[in-house]
């Protein structure tokens, strides 16, 4: 009978990040507008830092999202650059040198063990193998293929390595942000519940006075959502 009332409604998973932030902002504004005689001053002072921290985190996450997407795009750009290099420079030079100029079946097999399609169909998963192979073989056969081709292959591999390192750092940042957001949300939800309990005590016979401190869009009918907030 009492269990639904013991749960913290502000921890409902149906309340998304932006709604949780907006709920706090709206609640603070209503507390301030109805703060006759300073009766809600302590609640405002206790909740304000939680709202400020949470809102700031969401703002930082939004700003960093473009940077993180850019880091992922950098890997895709490296994939496209390598495929263009293979099509326009690497494979034409390898075939010209080792098929016509100085036939060398072993070198051809080393560069293209699965044919040209392995390069044209390169993916994020196969790219590291192809880059390593290309950099190694162009260095091994640089006398026949020329130093510029070896340098270009090495540069592509170095650029890819850097892009992957940056992308890895981005994943770590996402995980750190997620953990921080959970900590901030739990702390803010706890403070919101403490405030709600105090409001119920102050207005034990005036439920509408408590409801007036919250945006009605966050209420649901009893029995429809034990979390006590809208999706």
Secondary structure, DSSP 8 states (H G I E B T S, - for coil): --HHHHS-GGG-TTS-HHHHHHHHHHHHHHHHHT-GGGTTHHHHHHHHHHHHHHHHHHHHHHHHHHHHHHHHHHHHHHHHHHHHHIIIIIHHHHHIIIIIIS--HHHHHHH-TT-THHHHT--HHHHHHHHHHHHHHHHHTHHHH-HHHHHHHHHHHHHHHHHHHHHHHHHHHHHHHHHHHHHHHHHHHHHHHHHHHHHHHHTTT-HHHHHTTS-GGG---TTT-TTSS--
